[in-house]
Amino acid sequence: MAFAKTPGDGAVGGIKDEHTKEHFATRFPTSSARIQAVLLDPWSELGAASDVLLTSFSGGRIGLLDIPCGACASSISLLATLAALRESGVVPRQPLYVWILSADISDLARSYASILMDKVRDSLEKQGIHVHQRFESWDVQDSLSNTALIDAWIRWIDDCDERFVLVTNFSDFLGDDTRFKRAEERLGEVFRWASMRQAKVLWVEPQTTKASRFLDKLISWFQNKVPRLIRKDISTHADGALQTKVNYMHPITKLGTTRVRSSVIRLEVGEN
């Protein structure tokens, strides 16, 4: 199978193995760079989103729901970047225990994620980051699958001090109105439960036209369907998702620097 070689090109992933393979081969570095841009926020364009990540993952016991996880580009990149910051002395190296529930519809993507996490586990532990990871098959359009996900997360993070939901790169799927309508009830269940457990939510998407339209719709959806979760970046950017763009060195191609664009919505339980 021939894969696209331009960074950012490729399939959007999904249940078919061929799409998962192409997405992994062409988009994994971009997905990794996107969450790094949010964590580091070099141009100070994302409000307190970076601070929330740094604070939440500074130490202690945190339960992370990573949906849809794919090959875990976002969660692995987040933890690897934190480890690099610790190693450089930028942030303190306090003991951090992370219970990750990684959920995706693709069996192959979850197997990639498991292999990758095993490869970085030792380097994370050298910086005091200890990861316990569980994988779940999750179809956001299926009620039973969604209930199983919530039940698994409740059990998995029972002993954690803080909860966090990281949603990344979902607009390619949910940006379709028909799919969103079929998934809407299940999404509501996930986030209503997350709100009852005081979970912080970070939703990260690329800056495509489709993603921008979806995020505008999503902001209104949260206000109407999960009012306990309040968008916390309204005071700095009331009209839409926060955005930033940075250049990064692509690890595979020889094209030099490549630009990655991130759009972010941050939500927490509380008042405006």
Buried (B, 14 or more C-beta within 10 A) or exposed (E): EEEEEEBBEBBBBBBEEEBBBBBBBBBBBBBBBBBBBBBBBEEEBBBBBBEBBBEBBBBBBBBBBBBBBBBBBBBBBBBBBBBBBBEEEEBEBEEBBBBBBBBBBBEBBBEBBBEBBEEBBEBBEEBBBBBEBBBBBBBBBBEEBBEBBBEBBEEBBEEBEBBBBBBBBBBBBBBBEEBBEBBBEBBBBBBBBBBEBEBBBBBBBBBBEBBBEBBEBBBEBBEEBBEBBBBBBEEEBEEEBBBBEBEBEBEEEEEEEBEBBBBBBBBBBEEE
